[in-house]
Amino acid sequence: MSHPSVSFIVPLYNCLPLTKAMLASLRATLPEDLDYEVILVDDGSTDGTRQWLSTLSHPHRIVLNERNLGYGAATNRGAAIAWGEYLCLLNSDLILLPGWLEPMLEAHECLRSRAGIIGNVQLSAQTGALDHAGILINHKGKPEHIRTPLWRIKLANHYKPFRRVPAVTGACVLVLHDLWRELHGYDESFVNGCEDVDLCLRAAVGGQRNLVALGSVVRHHVSPSPGRKRLDEANTYRLTLRWRDALVSLGIRRWCRHHFETHLPEPRDFPDPSLARQVVLYLLRLRRMPPAGAYPGMGGAIDVEIGRWREMLGELPNP
């Protein structure tokens, strides 16, 4: 396929050795005829990153934040000056492997106007084991990494190279620049967490399909920046309040599976035998729609989590 123009956007916060390794792997794996730029957004590094950035030239463009703004805001600042037809958002702790970009571009080419946020398969940089291949919504309504066995992903790639998912992680994604503008980028009320899931859910509401390109594989060191996980609970709380009804629908199959597995050791303890039968048919895909009785169960599970967060963090302003 012919290659369009791509703006690679990389927020940075310290971790200079990993950034250098990521950039070297990016240069080594890009198609020769690709028209591209690399926008590096430093988010207040203090480890020599800024001095190193001053040595870079074309096709690199540098944005220096006056203070640490967080991942979403840093990415938005980079995207604001990008000229590519596509934006490719990259974490600075990736190791990009040969052939990683082409399957993501092919996913967009396949879906065209229906394409949403495209992610890929990510392996642990340390072990090579699967870290995740997209995001699902679990039986509590929380985002959770999809950890399908790696052999199954490789097998699936031969006959269906793109897998539709509720969301993908922002560590390595491709999105049409026009769609990014339409969605207004990342919501900066999320600080270093859940902004990627929120973006995917907004794309899905607009009719776009979020996909994992199974043939695109990268390695990822995963969250080495200091304080990366500090606000995870608050971010998930905000996401859940905003998207409660959508999370109920997206997590309903996992709730059904959890409900079935919880009561399977002693089937006589199923609280509603009729619901149990419907759940089994739904899990076996002999029933197309989820049982109506599953929705209160899924909603109740989410409300338990909201109650826990409210007790822990108080009322959340402007969710």
C-alpha positions in Angstrom: 0.0 0.0 0.0 1.1 3.6 -0.5 2.1 5.3 2.7 0.4 8.6 3.9 2.0 11.2 6.0 2.3 10.4 9.7 3.1 12.6 12.7 4.7 10.6 15.5 4.0 12.2 18.9 6.1 11.2 21.9 5.6 12.8 25.4 8.8 12.6 27.5 9.3 12.7 31.2 12.8 11.7 32.3 13.9 8.1 31.4 16.4 9.5 28.8 18.1 6.1 28.0 14.7 4.5 27.2 13.8 7.5 25.0 17.0 7.2 23.0 16.5 3.5 22.5 12.8 4.0 21.4 13.8 6.7 18.9 16.6 4.5 17.5 14.0 1.6 17.1 11.6 4.0 15.4 14.1 5.2 12.8 15.1 1.6 12.1 11.6 0.3 11.5 9.9 2.9 9.4 9.1 2.3 5.7 11.6 4.0 3.5 9.0 6.0 1.5 7.1 7.3 4.6 6.5 11.0 4.8 6.8 11.7 8.5 7.8 13.9 11.4 8.6 13.1 15.0 7.2 15.5 17.6 8.9 15.2 21.0 7.1 16.9 23.9 9.2 17.2 27.0 7.0 17.4 30.1 9.5 19.0 32.5 12.3 16.4 32.5 15.3 17.0 34.8 17.6 14.2 33.8 19.3 15.8 30.7 16.5 15.1 28.3 16.2 18.8 27.3 19.9 19.1 26.6 19.7 16.0 24.4 16.7 17.3 22.6 18.6 20.4 21.6 20.9 18.2 19.5 18.2 16.8 17.3 17.2 18.2 13.9 14.8 17.4 11.1 12.5 15.4 11.0 12.3 16.0 14.8 10.3 18.9 16.2 10.5 19.8 19.9 7.9 21.1 22.3 9.0 22.1 25.8 6.4 22.3 28.5 7.1 25.0 31.2 6.1 22.4 33.9 4.9 18.9 34.1 1.3 18.8 32.7 0.8 15.1 32.4 0.5 12.6 29.5 -2.7 13.8 28.0 -1.9 17.5 28.0 1.6 16.8 26.6 0.2 14.7 23.8 -2.4 17.4 23.0 0.3 20.0 22.7 2.2 17.8 20.3 -0.9 17.1 18.2 -1.7 20.8 18.0 1.3 21.4 15.8 1.3 18.1 13.8 0.8 18.2 10.0 0.4 14.4 9.3 -2.7 12.8 7.9 -2.3 10.3 10.7 -1.2 10.8 14.3 0.8 7.9 15.8 1.0 8.3 19.6 4.0 6.6 21.2 5.3 6.1 24.7 9.0 6.8 25.1 9.6 3.4 26.7 8.7 1.3 23.6 11.0 -0.9 21.6 9.5 -0.8 18.1 9.9 -4.0 16.1 10.2 -4.5 12.3 6.8 -4.3 10.5 4.9 -2.8 13.4 3.5 0.2 11.6 2.2 -1.3 8.3 -0.6 -3.4 9.9 -1.9 -0.4 11.8 -2.1 1.6 8.5 -3.8 -1.4 6.8 -6.4 -1.4 9.5 -7.3 2.2 8.7 -7.2 1.4 5.0 -9.6 -1.5 5.6 -12.2 0.4 7.7 -11.8 3.8 6.0 -14.3 6.2 7.5 -15.3 3.7 10.2 -11.8 3.5 11.6 -11.5 4.6 15.2 -8.4 4.2 17.4 -6.1 1.5 16.3 -3.8 -0.3 18.7 -1.5 -3.3 18.6 0.0 -6.3 20.5 2.4 -5.3 23.2 5.0 -7.6 24.8 7.0 -7.1 28.0 10.3 -5.5 27.1 12.0 -7.6 29.8 10.6 -11.1 29.1 9.0 -11.0 25.7 5.7 -12.4 27.2 2.4 -10.8 26.2 1.5 -7.7 28.2 -1.7 -7.1 26.4 -3.6 -6.9 23.1 -6.2 -4.3 23.7 -8.6 -3.5 26.6 -11.8 -5.1 27.7 -14.3 -4.1 30.4 -14.4 -6.6 33.2 -17.3 -7.8 35.4 -16.9 -4.8 37.7 -17.0 -2.3 34.8 -13.2 -1.6 35.0 -10.8 -1.4 32.0 -8.6 -4.5 32.0 -5.9 -5.7 29.6 -6.7 -8.4 27.2 -4.2 -11.2 27.7 -5.2 -13.8 25.1 -2.4 -16.4 24.9 0.2 -15.2 22.4 -0.1 -18.4 20.2 -3.8 -17.7 19.7 -3.0 -14.1 18.6 -0.5 -15.4 16.1 -3.0 -18.0 14.8 -5.8 -15.4 14.6 -3.7 -13.0 12.6 -3.6 -15.5 9.7 -7.3 -15.4 9.1 -8.6 -12.2 10.8 -5.8 -9.7 11.3 -7.9 -7.0 13.0 -9.8 -7.6 16.3 -12.5 -5.2 17.4 -12.1 -4.1 21.1 -13.8 -1.6 23.4 -10.5 0.3 23.8 -6.7 0.2 23.3 -3.9 1.7 25.3 -2.4 5.0 24.3 1.1 3.6 24.5 1.1 2.9 20.8 -1.9 4.0 18.7 -2.7 5.3 15.3 -5.6 7.7 14.6 -6.7 9.8 11.7 -5.8 13.4 12.4 -9.3 14.5 11.4 -10.9 12.2 13.9 -8.5 13.4 16.6 -9.7 17.0 15.9 -13.3 15.9 15.9 -12.8 14.2 19.3 -10.8 17.2 20.6 -8.0 15.0 21.6 -7.4 13.7 25.1 -9.5 15.0 28.0 -7.0 16.6 30.3 -9.1 16.1 33.4 -7.6 12.5 33.3 -4.1 12.7 34.6 -1.8 9.9 33.5 -4.5 7.3 33.2 -7.8 6.4 31.5 -7.6 9.2 28.9 -7.0 6.6 26.3 -10.1 4.6 27.2 -12.2 7.7 27.3 -11.0 8.7 23.8 -11.9 5.2 22.5 -15.3 5.4 24.0 -15.9 8.8 22.5 -14.9 7.4 19.1 -17.2 4.4 19.5 -20.2 6.7 20.3 -19.5 8.4 17.0 -19.8 5.1 15.1 -16.0 4.4 14.8 -14.6 0.9 15.4 -11.6 0.6 17.7 -9.3 -2.2 16.6 -6.1 -4.1 17.6 -3.9 -4.8 14.6 -2.8 -8.3 15.5 0.2 -8.2 13.1 1.7 -5.2 14.7 3.9 -6.1 17.7 6.0 -3.9 19.9 7.8 -4.3 23.2 7.0 -2.1 26.1 8.8 -1.3 29.4 5.4 -0.2 31.0 5.1 2.8 33.2 8.8 3.6 34.2 8.1 7.3 34.7 8.0 8.4 38.4 4.5 8.7 39.8 2.8 7.1 36.7 0.2 5.1 38.7 -0.4 7.6 41.5 -3.9 8.7 40.3 -5.2 5.4 38.9 -8.1 5.2 41.3 -9.2 8.8 40.8 -8.9 8.4 37.0 -11.0 5.1 36.9 -13.6 6.8 39.2 -13.9 9.7 36.8 -14.2 7.3 33.8 -16.9 5.2 35.5 -19.0 8.1 36.5 -18.9 9.5 32.9 -19.4 6.2 31.1 -21.5 4.1 33.6 -24.2 3.0 31.1 -21.7 2.2 28.3 -19.5 0.2 30.8 -22.6 -1.8 31.8 -23.1 -2.9 28.2 -19.4 -3.5 27.4 -18.9 -5.6 30.5 -22.1 -7.6 30.4 -20.6 -10.8 28.9 -17.8 -10.8 31.6 -20.4 -10.3 34.3 -22.3 -13.3 33.0 -19.2 -15.4 32.9 -18.3 -14.3 36.4 -21.8 -15.0 37.7 -21.8 -18.4 36.2 -18.3 -19.4 37.5 -19.1 -18.1 41.0 -22.1 -20.4 41.4 -21.0 -23.3 39.3 -19.5 -25.3 42.2 -22.9 -25.6 43.7 -25.6 -24.9 41.0 -28.4 -25.1 43.6 -27.1 -21.9 45.0 -27.8 -19.9 41.8 -30.0 -17.0 43.1 -32.2 -17.2 39.9 -32.3 -20.5 38.0 -34.1 -18.9 35.1 -31.3 -16.3 34.8 -28.7 -19.0 35.1 -30.2 -20.9 32.1 -30.3 -17.7 30.0 -26.7 -16.9 31.0 -25.5 -20.3 29.9 -27.2 -19.9 26.5 -25.7 -16.4 26.1 -22.2 -17.6 27.0 -22.5 -20.5 24.5 -23.6 -17.9 21.9 -26.9 -19.7 21.5 -28.6 -16.6 22.6 -27.7 -13.3 20.8 -28.8 -10.8 23.4 -27.7 -10.8 27.1 -30.4 -11.8 29.6 -32.3 -8.8 30.8 -31.7 -9.9 34.4 -27.9 -9.5 33.9 -28.1 -5.8 33.5 -29.1 -5.0 37.1 -26.3 -7.4 38.3 -23.7 -5.6 36.1 -25.0 -2.2 37.1 -24.9 -3.2 40.8 -21.3 -4.3 40.5 -20.3 -0.9 39.1 -22.3 0.9 41.8 -20.4 -1.0 44.5 -17.1 0.3 43.0 -18.5 3.9 42.8 -19.5 3.6 46.4 -16.0 2.5 47.3 -14.4 5.4 45.4 -16.9 7.9 46.9 -15.9 6.7 50.4 -12.2 6.8 49.5 -12.0 10.0 47.4 -15.3 11.9 48.2 -17.5 13.4 45.5 -15.8 14.0 42.3 -16.4 17.5 40.8 -17.2 17.7 37.1 -16.9 14.1 36.2 
